[in-house]
Amino acid sequence: MTFANWTGQKKTEIINLKRFQDLITIGGKIFYETHHAPLIKMQGFVNELYYELTVKGGGNVPVLLNSKQIRDDKGNVLGYKSTFFNITDRKKYEQELLLAKKKAEQAVVAKTEFLSTISHEIRTPLNAIIGLTNILHEQDKNPDNREYLNILKFSSNNLLGLINDILDLSKIEAGKVVLEEKDFDLRQLLHSIAGTFKLKTEKKGVKILVEPDKNLPVAFFGDDLKLGQVFTNLVGNAVKFTEDGSITIKAEVNDKVDKTYQIRFSVKDTGIGIPSNKLESIFEEFTQASSQISIKYGGTGLGQAISQRILELYGGKLMVKSELNKGSEFYFTINLPKGNKDKIIVSPKSIEQERKLSGSKILLCEDNPVNVIVVSKFLKDWDIDFDVAVNGQEGLAKIQEQYYDLILMDIKMPVMDGYETTRAIRELQGDRYSKLPIIAMTASSDLSATPKIENVGMNGFIGKPFDPKDFYNKLVKYLPLNFLSDTSIEALVKDSAEETKTKKAVSLERMLEIAEGDDIFYKGIINESIKSFIEIQDELREAFQNEDLQKAKDIEHKSKMVLDILKAENLASLIKKAICALELKDKKSFASEKYLVPLEKEIEAIVSELKSHN
Amino acid sequence: MDLVKRNNIKVSGKGNKAMMFAHGFGCDQNMWRYVTPAFVNDYKIVLFDHVGSGHSDLSSYSSSRYNHLQAYANDILEVCYSLNLEDVIFVGHSVSSMIGTLAAIKDPKMFEKIIMIGPSPRYMNDIDYVGGFSKEDIDGLLDSMDSNYLGWSGAMAPVIMGNSETPQLGQELANSFCASDPEISKNFARVTFTSDNRADLHKLKTPSLILQCSDDVIAPIEVGHYLAKNLMNNKLVIMSATGHCPNLSAPEETILHIKEYLSSGR
C-alpha cells in the first residue's frame, strides 16, 4: 500500500501487472539490465541499490533496494524478495553535499588558476627589480648605496622565494605535481646540497657533515630535483636555526628488498630546538613555531608543508624529534629503487673560465625593453656577442640571415610568440636549424607549460626572474659543446661560399667612404688589404699548427681593424672559434686543420672578392 | 606492454580452436561462467576484461584513449596477436558485439565467426531507426551517473557474504564483477550509448550469428531485425529468453544456439 502511495498508483494497478523494471526511470532500467540482473543471477542477492521510482503523473521517488533470490529445496529460483527504503530526505542531503563538493572543487581550480596568473603578473616586474638591482650592485661602489642594494636584493629575492613557495604548494594541492624520475647519484646530491650552504655555515662557524651509509649504491632511480628540494628546505632550516655546533645529513639503509632500498634520511642540528607543544603544527601551512620566529628568522612557514607533500608522493612522512635549546632532527623513510649508474646524466661541471662562452653568438628574442637591458648586461659581461629581435618574426628572419649558436626565446611576444617561432625554426631545412639550441625565457610558473616547451622543440627554459648563476649554467650547458661544433663551423663557411651572390664575405662600403672618391687611394687600400689577408692566413696557419695561443691572439688583435672595416664577420667569428678551441684544447682533440681549412676557404673568398674590385 | 595484466587475460580449455568471449558494459569476464563450461573440452577458451572493467589494469585506462569503441577493438586485436590466435570464434555480449565487429573489419583474417548476444549498432532512436532510447533518455542516464554514485558504484563495492547464499561463488567475488571506478563506468556508458556503428555493418565480411532476446530494454527486437537486414551472411535467432543477459538468465538456451550455429558450418 505504501509502495502504491509512493508511486501514485492503485494497489490493483501494480500487483501481478507491473514488474519492478516497469516502475523505474530509464537510467535505472539500463542499470537494472547491465548491473543488477547479472549481479543477482551470479551472487543471489543485491544490497542497497539506488533507484528512482517513477510517480504516475510525474516526478520520482528515490529508493534503496535490497533484493534476494528465493529458492526451493532443489535450488531453483522461485522469485525475489525485495525491500524498498524511501530515501527522499537522505537524497536531499546528498544533493546538497554534492553541490557543496562541486562548488569546493571549482573553487580550488579557480584558486590555482588565479595564483598562476597573478604570479606571472608579479614575477614580470619582480624580474626587472631583481635584474636591475644585480646590475646596480655590480656597478655602484658607494658603500651606502651598496648597503641599500644589498637589502633590496635580499628582500626581492625573499619575495620571489615566497611567490615560488605559494605556487609550489598550490600546484601540489591541485594534483599537478608528479614525480619525474631518472637515475641519479644520491651521495652527490647530498654533498651538493651541503655545498650550497657552506658559505653560510662557515660564516657562522657551524660544521656541516654528510654521512651516507656505506651500503648505499651509487645510483638510485627517483626524482632528484624534488628530493633536493626537501633536503634544501630541511638543511636551510637547520642552518637558519643553528648558531653553533653542527648539522648532520644522514642516509641510512634500513632494509633492502630485491633492488629497492628502504632509506632513512635525516637532518640533525644543534640549534634552538622546537617546544614540544609546537611539534605538530610546524607541518601546517603558514604556521611557524611562533610568530617571533618569522620576525627574527624570516620565512613563510611553507617549506615544511611543501616537503611533507613531496614526501607523500613517495609514500613517506616527515617526522621530527626535538629538544628545546639542544637541537632538532627531521627525518623520513622512503623506498628508492637502485638505479643504473651508467645512465646518470652528468651535469656540465661549472666552468670557471668565462672564455668558454666568449666568442659565441646569441640571438635574444624579447619584446620587453627592461628584460633586454637585464639580459644584455650579463651577456656583455661574459663577452658574448648577441643580437636582439623584438618579436618572433624578426627573430626568424635574423636566424636565416646569420649564424647563431643559441637562441634565447621569450614566450609571450607580439606578432609571433615563442612557441610559434620555435616551431617555424624547427621546420626550416638543415641541421643548423634543427639542432640550434633554443632556450625559453618565461615568467610563467605554470608547470603545464613545460611539456609544451618540449613539444615545440625547445631545449630548455630559464625562469624569469633568473639567478645570474643559473642563467650562466644554462648557457654553459647548451653552448660550448655546440658553438665549437662542426655544424657551426660548416654553417659559417657555407654562408660565405653559397651566399656570395646575396651576401658578400666582405663589404666595401666603409672603404669607399674612407677613400672619399679618391680612386687611386681606393685601389691602393684594396691592394694592401689583399696583402694583409694573405699575411694573416700564413701567420694563422703557423700559429695554429704550433698551437701557439699567444701568437694567435696577437694576430686576432692585429687584424681586428681590417676585419671591422671590411665587415668580414664570418672570418672574425671563425678566428674567434679557432682561438677558443685552442684555448680549451686538450692536446689530443685540437685538430688545427679542422679550423684552418674553413679559415683559409673564407680568406680565399675574401681575397677573390677584393680582387674583383681591383 | 604486459597484455595479460592489462586485459586480465585467462586462457583455458582443451581444444586448439580459439573461442574468445568479450563481456559488455557493466560486468566483466565472470558473466561467461555459465556458458564457457560447455565449450571447455573442444575449444581454447580466451577470457579477458576490457581495460577499465573487472580486474584489468586500471592504470592503462585513460578517457582520451578509450573515447571510441575502436580503442576496445584495437585492444582485442592486440590480445589476439599476442596469443598467436587465428580463425577465432568471437562471442561478444552487448556492446562487445560491435567492438568485435570493428575488430573484424580491421583485421578480417583474424576471425572465423562472430556471435553477437544482444547486439545494437545504435542505442538512440533516429529517423527510420528504432534503437530503444531517445536522446533525452541517454542524456538523463549520463546525468544520473554524474550524481548517482550510490547506485552505479557505491553499492557495487565488494561486500562480505556468507557462502551459504551463493555456494557457487567464493567470498572475494561478491559484487566485484560489477564494481568499477565511477568515472570509467561513466565514460564507458557514454562511449557505448552514444555509439553509432550502422555505417560499419556492411563492411563486416565475417559470418555472424545474432542472438536476440524476446524482451530486451537495451536492444529491442527491431534492432535485431535491423542487424539481420544490414549484415551480410548472418543468422538471426530470436531467443525465448528475456532481458539483456541470456548468458546468465538462460545459459542452456544460449549454449544450444551457439553450438547449433557452430556445427551448421555456416
Contacts between the chains, C-beta under 8 A, distances in Angstrom:
chain1	res1	chain2	res2	distance
A	21	B	217	6.9
A	25	B	140	7.0
A	25	B	144	7.2
A	26	B	133	6.8
A	26	B	137	4.2
A	26	B	140	5.9
A	26	B	141	6.2
A	27	B	137	8.0
A	27	B	140	5.7
A	27	B	141	4.2
A	27	B	143	7.9
A	27	B	144	4.0
A	27	B	145	7.2
A	27	B	148	7.5
A	28	B	144	8.0
A	28	B	151	7.7
A	29	B	217	5.1
A	30	B	141	5.7
A	30	B	189	7.9
A	30	B	193	7.7
A	30	B	217	7.4
A	30	B	218	6.6
A	31	B	151	6.0
A	31	B	152	6.7
A	32	B	217	7.9
A	33	B	26	7.9
A	33	B	216	7.6
A	33	B	217	5.7
A	33	B	218	5.1
A	33	B	243	6.5
A	33	B	244	4.0
A	33	B	245	7.1
A	34	B	24	7.2
A	34	B	25	5.5
A	34	B	26	3.1
A	34	B	27	7.3
A	34	B	94	7.5
A	34	B	218	7.2
A	34	B	244	7.0
A	35	B	26	4.8
A	35	B	27	7.6
A	35	B	152	7.6
A	35	B	156	6.9
A	35	B	178	4.8
A	37	B	243	5.9
A	37	B	244	7.1
A	37	B	245	5.7
A	37	B	248	7.2
A	37	B	249	7.1
A	38	B	26	6.7
A	38	B	27	5.1
A	38	B	31	5.5
A	38	B	177	7.2
A	38	B	178	6.6
A	38	B	245	5.3
A	38	B	248	5.4
A	39	B	156	8.0
A	39	B	175	6.8
A	39	B	177	7.3
A	39	B	178	5.1
A	41	B	245	7.1
A	41	B	248	4.2
A	41	B	249	6.1
A	42	B	30	6.7
A	42	B	31	7.4
A	42	B	33	7.4
A	42	B	166	7.6
A	42	B	169	6.7
A	42	B	177	6.6
A	42	B	248	6.8
A	43	B	161	7.0
A	43	B	165	7.5
A	43	B	166	4.8
A	43	B	169	5.8
A	43	B	173	7.5
A	43	B	174	5.5
A	43	B	175	6.9
A	44	B	165	4.9
A	44	B	166	4.4
A	45	B	161	7.5
A	45	B	165	6.1
A	45	B	166	7.7
A	46	B	155	7.7
A	47	B	155	6.6
A	47	B	159	6.4
A	48	B	150	7.4
A	48	B	154	7.9
A	48	B	155	4.6
A	49	B	151	6.0
A	49	B	155	5.2
A	50	B	148	6.1
A	50	B	150	3.9
A	50	B	151	3.4
A	50	B	154	7.8
A	50	B	155	6.5
A	51	B	151	6.8
A	52	B	144	7.7
A	64	B	150	7.7
A	68	B	165	7.9
A	94	B	150	7.7
A	95	B	147	7.1
A	98	B	147	5.8
